[in-house]
């Protein structure tokens, strides 16, 4: 499962820039990586794990702006088409699951 965080945050005042920076740093500290500007993603091993990261993101929400959180399955994620200009690029692969015996 993938958790994708999309956001539009104001950066007009010094306070809003600070809130933006703190939110972005909280995503990075929680294991999210930048998919593209203002879009961050994180792979989660289970629904429960995804919910934990969503809860952490909700606690870090800045006072202003718009944030959307989307959960998608590995299969849905594998169907993402990525283009740089007109040239298609390979999409990121899901991390391999760790198997414990």
GIHU-V415118 format. One line per field, one symbol per residue. ss: DSSP state (@ for helix, = for strand, . for the rest). phi: phi as a letter, one per 20 degrees, with the letter a starting at -180 (. if undefined). psi: psi as a letter, one per 20 degrees, with the letter a starting at -180 (. if undefined). A space follows every 50 residues. Layout:
# GIHU-V415118
ss: ???
phi: ???
psi: ???
This chain:
# GIHU-V415118
ss: .=======.....@@@@@@@@@@@@@@@@...====..=====...@@@@ @@@@@@@@@......=======.@@@@@...===..===........... .
phi: .dddddbccfcedgfffffffffffffffenfcfeagmcccbecfbffff fffffffffegffcocccccdcfgffffefddcdmeefdfffeffffedd d
psi: qqppppqoqqkgrhghhgggghgghhgghjjqqpgrpkoqqppqhrgggg hghgggghhjprhrappqpppqrhgghijppppocippqpqqqqqppppp .
